[in-house]
Amino acid sequence: MSEKVLRVVATGDMFITRRIAEDGYEGFEELSDCIKEHDVKFSNLEMTFHNQEGYPAAVSGGTWAMMEPEALDDVKRFGFNLYNTANNHSGDYGQEGVLATIRHLKERDMVFSGTGRNLAEASKACYLETRKARVALISVSSSFHEAARAGGQSHELVGRPGLNPLRFQTRYHVDQAHYEMAQELVKVTKVNAMKEFSIKNGYSNPFEEGTLPFGSAGTFC
């Protein structure tokens, strides 16, 4: 039996701001041919695709990234067949923009993961069928505004459209001298005032022993 080798090509952020000419451009065919030589052809869709079907969010991923849905047809011309949609621009146009982008992707039978109508959909795997193997992709993002996170659905609440978030904590391990400096800064700036008030009134748990949060910037320990 001959050995089956699955060939994968993966690219980074695909930030498209204009359509590709009908007859391509110099070097397009060579690039497309290189991509199409592989079985799995992945790219991160660093853009929302819709026709003003969402409202600009109060906070963007750096700029409000939107492109007309027909640009997805240009993406397919390159030969890509697997996509991530969870990134810092997923929520640039709110929940409406998320849903519109998903709709335009599905209309073109594009295989993607990372966003959904709720957290269950956003966090599930998508599957790409190739001649050599079945490939699963779970997509997450660690860089996003809180409003872009997908929300879980329950019997009481409808889920919130958004991206699949990677939850993490930032901790700074410092020596005793710098820890005491941080304590003084916290005292002077009152950066933890709201959290301390919440703890005092029983709405939040006390700080973990041996740690010192510094607002939203991270925790010293």
Long-range contacts (C-beta under 8 A, 24 or more apart in sequence): 4-132, 4-133, 5-132, 6-39, 6-40, 6-130, 6-132, 6-133, 6-135, 7-37, 7-38, 7-39, 7-40, 8-38, 8-39, 8-40, 8-41, 8-42, 9-34, 9-35, 9-37, 9-38, 9-40, 9-41, 9-42, 10-42, 10-43, 11-42, 11-43, 11-44, 11-80, 12-43, 12-44, 13-44, 13-46, 13-87, 14-43, 14-44, 14-45, 14-46, 14-47, 14-75, 15-46, 15-47, 15-65, 16-47, 16-67, 16-71, 16-74, 16-75, 17-67, 19-68, 19-70, 19-71, 19-74, 20-74, 20-77, 24-77, 31-78, 32-77, 32-78, 32-79, 35-78, 35-79, 35-80, 36-79, 39-130, 39-131, 39-132, 39-133, 40-81, 40-82, 40-128, 40-130, 40-135, 41-78, 41-79, 41-80, 41-81, 41-82, 42-80, 42-82, 42-83, 42-84, 42-137, 43-75, 43-80, 43-82, 43-83, 43-84, 44-83, 44-84, 44-87, 45-75, 45-83, 45-84, 45-85, 45-87, 45-112, 46-87, 46-89, 47-71, 47-89, 48-89, 48-90, 48-92, 48-93, 48-97, 48-98, 48-100, 48-101, 49-100, 49-101, 49-104, 49-105, 50-93, 50-97, 50-100, 50-101, 50-104, 51-100, 53-93, 53-96, 53-97, 53-99, 53-100, 54-92, 54-93, 54-94, 54-95, 54-96, 54-97, 54-98, 54-99, 54-100, 55-93, 55-94, 55-96, 55-97, 56-92, 56-93, 56-94, 57-91, 57-92, 57-93, 57-94, 57-97, 57-145, 57-147, 57-148, 58-147, 59-145, 59-147, 60-89, 60-92, 61-87, 61-88, 61-89, 61-90, 61-91, 61-92, 61-143, 61-144, 61-145, 62-88, 62-89, 63-92, 64-92, 64-93, 65-89, 65-92, 66-92, 66-93, 66-97, 69-104, 69-107, 72-104, 72-105, 72-108, 72-110, 73-108, 75-110, 76-108, 76-110, 81-111, 81-128, 82-111, 82-112, 82-126, 82-128, 82-135, 82-137, 83-110, 83-111, 83-112, 83-113, 84-112, 84-113, 84-114, 84-137, 84-139, 85-112, 85-113, 85-114, 85-115, 85-139, 85-163, 86-113, 86-114, 86-115, 86-122, 86-139, 86-140, 86-141, 86-144, 86-163, 86-164, 87-114, 87-141, 87-143, 87-144, 87-163, 88-141, 88-143, 88-144, 88-145, 90-114, 90-115, 90-141, 90-144, 90-148, 90-162, 90-163, 91-144, 91-145, 91-147, 91-148, 91-162, 91-163, 94-147, 95-160, 95-161, 95-162, 98-161, 98-162, 98-163, 99-161, 102-161, 111-137, 112-139, 113-137, 113-138, 113-139, 113-164, 114-139, 114-140, 114-141, 114-163, 114-164, 115-150, 115-161, 115-162, 115-163, 115-164, 116-150, 116-161, 116-162, 116-164, 117-159, 117-161, 118-150, 118-151, 118-152, 118-153, 118-158, 118-159, 118-160, 118-161, 119-149, 119-150, 119-151, 119-152, 119-153, 119-159, 119-160, 119-162, 119-164, 120-152, 120-153, 120-159, 121-150, 121-159, 122-150, 122-162, 122-163, 122-164, 123-150, 123-164, 138-164, 139-164, 140-164, 140-165, 140-166, 141-165, 141-166, 142-166, 142-168, 169-218, 169-219, 170-217, 170-218, 170-219, 171-211, 171-218, 171-219, 171-220, 171-221, 172-218, 172-219, 172-220, 172-221, 173-221, 174-220, 174-221, 178-220, 179-212, 179-220, 179-221, 182-212, 182-214, 182-220, 183-212, 185-214, 186-212, 186-214, 191-215
